[in-house]
Amino acid sequence: MLELHQITRSFSGRKVLDEVSFTVPRGALTGFVGANGAGKTTTMRIIMGLLNAHSGHLTLDGAALNAATRPNFGYMPEERGLYPKQPVIDQLIYLGQLHGLLRGTARTRAMELLARFGLADRSKDKLESLSLGNQQRVQVAAALLHEPDVLVLDEPFSGLDPLAVDAMSSILRDYAARGVPVLFSSHQLDLLDTLVDHLVIIQEGRVLADAPADQLRAAHSSVHRLSLGADAGWLRTEPGVQVIDLSGANALVSFATVADSQRVLAHALSRGTVTEFAVQRPALADIYREIIA
């Protein structure tokens, strides 16, 4: 796995990363989320060696990162770094050759990736003639061209339409399934639940959470759904119960303790039918908002 160990970085005397430590496991998609200015892009640039950390270190499978390992990383910056007036296929071949690919191999891989993004018929067009979303797809193809050992993507879903999001998600899943550590940032919190296996939350240069998504959900699963055979209004007067929402026989509630939940369930059964009593699976977006609050 990729690991960051107490990384710090300052600009003009202002600390923007404060002992940042987290892991990017193999076989998982790791979402890296936080507000603008939280330190995501700076962290990614340090991973790629574009910035130096002022203290701390980084390892891949226990070995320190160095000039020999980073060329095998795939990186997509938030600001596009391609050539607007050059044909798409020409610059992808060029970038592939910079990574040591033979020209024919670079062309084959470039066309395969463009086909997955629905851009095979635009391969000879200049980049500037494409929509911003399609330019984003080409930028991602450039990051994947050399079949990297590690993927670091800064806002890869920005500007993509739903079909492109699906294609991107499928590709990232493929790389994770191969055992490639995949770290990506995104402001599109709705993507977290459908895509993320591991979540890192950063705020003001400090890591607030670094855990598997299921572990975070389990730790924040305090809301229950109740569906009864009669009006559920009596829940409002039950001790140890916070009613979040109530409509007729249906309610969303939070219990102070497990004992309270079991007592209320027994009381509900004594009053009549209980058709549902279940933990509501919390959305990762909601967990993120709760953690940074």
C-alpha positions as CSV (number, residue, x, y, z in Angstrom):
1,M,0.0,0.0,0.0
2,L,0.9,3.7,-0.3
3,E,1.5,5.3,3.1
4,L,2.1,8.8,4.2
5,H,3.8,9.3,7.5
6,Q,3.5,12.6,9.4
7,I,3.8,14.8,6.3
8,T,4.1,18.6,7.0
9,R,4.4,21.4,4.5
10,S,4.3,25.2,4.9
11,F,4.1,28.1,2.5
12,S,5.4,31.5,3.6
13,G,5.4,30.4,7.2
14,R,1.8,29.1,7.1
15,K,1.5,25.4,7.8
16,V,-0.8,23.8,5.2
17,L,-0.2,20.2,6.0
18,D,0.2,19.3,9.7
19,E,1.6,15.8,10.3
20,V,-0.7,14.2,7.6
21,S,-0.7,10.4,7.8
22,F,-3.0,8.0,5.9
23,T,-2.9,4.9,3.8
24,V,-4.0,4.1,0.3
25,P,-4.6,0.3,0.3
26,R,-4.2,-1.9,-2.7
27,G,-7.4,-3.3,-4.2
28,A,-9.5,-0.4,-3.0
29,L,-10.6,3.0,-4.3
30,T,-9.6,5.7,-1.8
31,G,-11.6,8.9,-1.8
32,F,-9.7,12.0,-0.6
33,V,-12.2,14.7,0.4
34,G,-12.1,18.1,2.1
35,A,-13.0,21.7,1.5
36,N,-11.1,24.0,-0.9
37,G,-7.8,24.8,0.7
38,A,-7.9,21.7,3.0
39,G,-4.6,20.4,1.6
40,K,-5.6,17.8,-0.9
41,T,-3.7,19.1,-4.0
42,T,-0.6,19.9,-1.9
43,T,-0.7,16.3,-0.6
44,M,-1.0,14.8,-4.0
45,R,1.9,16.9,-5.4
46,I,4.1,15.7,-2.6
47,I,3.1,12.1,-3.3
48,M,4.2,12.7,-6.9
49,G,7.4,14.5,-6.0
50,L,6.3,17.8,-7.4
51,L,6.7,19.4,-4.0
52,N,8.9,18.4,-1.1
53,A,7.6,17.7,2.3
54,H,9.2,19.8,5.1
55,S,9.1,16.7,7.3
56,G,7.7,13.2,7.3
57,H,8.1,10.5,4.6
58,L,6.2,8.3,2.1
59,T,6.4,4.6,1.5
60,L,5.1,2.1,-1.1
61,D,4.8,-1.4,0.4
62,G,7.2,-0.3,3.1
63,A,9.9,1.0,0.8
64,A,10.6,4.8,0.6
65,L,9.5,6.6,-2.5
66,N,12.3,7.8,-4.8
67,A,13.1,8.9,-8.3
68,A,13.0,5.3,-9.5
69,T,9.5,4.5,-8.3
70,R,7.6,7.6,-9.1
71,P,7.9,7.4,-12.9
72,N,5.6,4.4,-12.7
73,F,2.9,6.5,-11.0
74,G,-0.1,7.8,-12.9
75,Y,-1.0,11.4,-12.1
76,M,-3.9,13.6,-13.3
77,P,-3.6,17.2,-12.0
78,E,-6.7,19.3,-11.4
79,E,-5.3,21.8,-14.0
80,R,-5.1,20.1,-17.4
81,G,-1.6,19.8,-18.6
82,L,-2.1,18.8,-22.2
83,Y,-1.4,20.7,-25.5
84,P,-4.6,22.3,-26.8
85,K,-3.4,22.7,-30.4
86,Q,-2.0,19.2,-30.8
87,P,-4.1,16.2,-32.1
88,V,-5.2,14.0,-29.2
89,I,-3.6,10.8,-30.5
90,D,-0.2,12.5,-31.2
91,Q,0.2,13.8,-27.7
92,L,-0.9,10.6,-26.1
93,I,1.7,8.7,-28.1
94,Y,4.3,11.3,-27.2
95,L,3.5,11.0,-23.5
96,G,3.5,7.2,-23.7
97,Q,7.0,7.3,-25.3
98,L,8.2,9.6,-22.4
99,H,7.2,6.7,-20.1
100,G,9.3,4.3,-22.1
101,L,6.6,2.8,-24.4
102,L,7.4,1.9,-27.9
103,R,5.5,4.1,-30.4
104,G,3.2,1.2,-31.6
105,T,2.5,0.1,-28.0
106,A,1.7,3.7,-27.0
107,R,-0.7,4.1,-30.0
108,T,-2.5,0.8,-29.2
109,R,-3.0,1.6,-25.6
110,A,-4.1,5.2,-26.4
111,M,-6.7,4.0,-28.8
112,E,-8.0,1.4,-26.4
113,L,-8.5,4.1,-23.7
114,L,-10.1,6.5,-26.1
115,A,-12.5,3.8,-27.2
116,R,-13.5,3.1,-23.5
117,F,-14.2,6.9,-23.2
118,G,-16.1,7.0,-26.5
119,L,-13.5,9.2,-28.1
120,A,-11.9,6.8,-30.7
121,D,-13.5,8.8,-33.6
122,R,-12.0,12.0,-32.2
123,S,-8.4,10.7,-31.9
124,K,-7.1,13.0,-34.7
125,D,-8.9,16.1,-33.5
126,K,-7.0,18.9,-31.8
127,L,-7.6,18.9,-28.1
128,E,-9.0,22.4,-28.1
129,S,-11.8,21.3,-30.4
130,L,-13.2,19.0,-27.7
131,S,-15.7,19.9,-25.0
132,L,-14.2,20.4,-21.5
133,G,-15.6,17.1,-20.4
134,N,-14.0,15.3,-23.3
135,Q,-10.7,17.1,-22.6
136,Q,-11.0,15.7,-19.1
137,R,-11.3,12.2,-20.5
138,V,-8.2,12.6,-22.6
139,Q,-6.3,13.9,-19.5
140,V,-7.3,10.7,-17.6
141,A,-6.3,8.6,-20.6
142,A,-2.8,10.2,-20.4
143,A,-2.5,9.2,-16.7
144,L,-3.4,5.6,-17.5
145,L,-1.5,5.1,-20.7
146,H,1.6,3.5,-19.2
147,E,-0.4,1.2,-16.9
148,P,0.8,2.8,-13.7
149,D,1.7,1.1,-10.4
150,V,-0.1,3.8,-8.4
151,L,-2.9,6.2,-9.5
152,V,-3.2,9.7,-8.1
153,L,-6.1,11.7,-9.6
154,D,-7.1,15.2,-8.6
155,E,-10.8,15.8,-9.4
156,P,-11.0,13.2,-12.2
157,F,-14.8,13.4,-12.4
158,S,-15.0,17.2,-12.8
159,G,-17.0,18.2,-15.8
160,L,-17.9,14.6,-16.8
161,D,-21.4,13.7,-17.9
162,P,-23.1,10.6,-16.3
163,L,-21.9,8.2,-19.1
164,A,-18.4,9.4,-18.7
165,V,-18.6,9.1,-14.9
166,D,-19.7,5.5,-15.4
167,A,-16.8,4.8,-17.8
168,M,-14.3,6.5,-15.4
169,S,-15.6,4.5,-12.5
170,S,-15.3,1.2,-14.4
171,I,-11.7,2.0,-15.4
172,L,-10.7,2.9,-11.8
173,R,-12.4,-0.2,-10.5
174,D,-10.4,-2.3,-13.0
175,Y,-7.1,-0.8,-11.7
176,A,-8.1,-1.3,-8.1
177,A,-9.0,-4.9,-8.9
178,R,-5.4,-5.4,-10.2
179,G,-4.1,-4.3,-6.9
180,V,-3.1,-0.7,-7.9
181,P,-3.5,1.8,-5.0
182,V,-5.9,4.5,-6.4
183,L,-6.3,7.8,-4.7
184,F,-8.7,10.4,-6.0
185,S,-10.1,13.7,-4.8
186,S,-13.6,14.8,-5.5
187,H,-16.1,17.5,-4.5
188,Q,-18.9,15.4,-5.9
189,L,-20.0,13.8,-2.6
190,D,-22.7,11.8,-4.2
191,L,-20.0,9.7,-5.8
192,L,-18.7,8.5,-2.5
193,D,-21.3,5.9,-1.7
194,T,-21.2,4.3,-5.1
195,L,-17.5,4.3,-5.6
196,V,-15.3,4.7,-2.5
197,D,-14.0,1.7,-0.6
198,H,-11.7,3.7,1.7
199,L,-12.2,7.3,2.8
200,V,-9.7,9.9,3.9
201,I,-11.1,13.2,5.2
202,I,-8.8,16.2,5.6
203,Q,-9.6,19.7,7.0
204,E,-7.2,22.6,7.4
205,G,-4.2,20.4,6.8
206,R,-5.1,17.7,9.3
207,V,-6.5,14.2,8.7
208,L,-9.8,13.7,10.5
209,A,-10.6,10.2,9.2
210,D,-8.7,7.4,7.5
211,A,-10.7,4.2,7.4
212,P,-12.6,1.7,5.2
213,A,-16.0,3.0,4.1
214,D,-17.8,0.2,5.8
215,Q,-16.0,0.8,9.1
216,L,-17.0,4.5,9.0
217,R,-20.6,3.5,8.2
218,A,-20.7,1.1,11.2
219,A,-19.3,3.7,13.5
220,H,-22.0,6.2,12.5
221,S,-25.0,3.9,12.2
222,S,-27.1,5.4,14.9
223,V,-30.3,6.1,13.0
224,H,-33.1,3.4,12.8
225,R,-36.1,3.2,10.5
226,L,-39.4,2.0,12.2
227,S,-42.5,1.0,10.3
228,L,-45.4,0.1,12.6
229,G,-48.9,-1.1,12.1
230,A,-50.4,2.0,13.7
231,D,-49.5,5.6,14.4
232,A,-45.9,6.0,15.8
233,G,-46.5,9.3,17.6
234,W,-45.9,7.6,21.0
235,L,-42.2,7.5,20.2
236,R,-42.0,11.3,20.9
237,T,-42.4,10.6,24.6
238,E,-40.1,7.6,24.9
239,P,-37.0,8.2,27.0
240,G,-33.7,7.7,25.2
241,V,-35.2,8.3,21.8
242,Q,-34.7,11.2,19.5
243,V,-37.3,11.4,16.8
244,I,-35.7,12.7,13.6
245,D,-38.7,12.3,11.3
246,L,-42.2,10.9,11.9
247,S,-45.1,10.5,9.5
248,G,-48.0,8.3,10.5
249,A,-46.7,4.8,11.2
250,N,-43.2,5.5,9.9
251,A,-40.4,7.1,11.8
252,L,-36.6,7.8,11.8
253,V,-35.2,7.7,15.3
254,S,-31.9,7.8,17.1
255,F,-31.4,5.8,20.3
256,A,-29.2,6.9,23.2
257,T,-28.1,3.3,23.9
258,V,-28.5,-0.2,22.4
259,A,-30.6,-1.0,25.5
260,D,-33.0,1.8,24.6
261,S,-33.4,0.4,21.0
262,Q,-34.2,-3.0,22.4
263,R,-36.7,-1.6,24.9
264,V,-38.5,0.4,22.3
265,L,-38.7,-2.6,19.9
266,A,-40.2,-4.7,22.7
267,H,-42.7,-1.8,23.4
268,A,-43.6,-1.5,19.7
269,L,-44.3,-5.2,19.5
270,S,-46.5,-5.1,22.5
271,R,-48.5,-2.4,20.8
272,G,-49.1,-4.3,17.6
273,T,-47.3,-5.0,14.3
274,V,-43.7,-4.0,13.5
275,T,-43.0,-4.3,9.7
276,E,-39.6,-2.8,9.8
277,F,-37.0,-2.1,12.5
278,A,-33.6,-1.5,10.8
279,V,-30.4,0.5,11.0
280,Q,-30.4,3.2,8.2
281,R,-27.2,2.9,6.2
282,P,-25.6,6.3,6.5
283,A,-24.4,8.0,3.4
284,L,-20.7,8.7,3.3
285,A,-21.5,12.3,2.3
286,D,-23.5,12.7,5.6
287,I,-20.6,11.1,7.6
288,Y,-18.2,13.6,6.0
289,R,-20.4,16.5,7.0
290,E,-20.7,15.1,10.5
291,I,-16.9,14.6,10.9
292,I,-16.0,18.1,9.7
293,A,-18.7,19.9,11.7
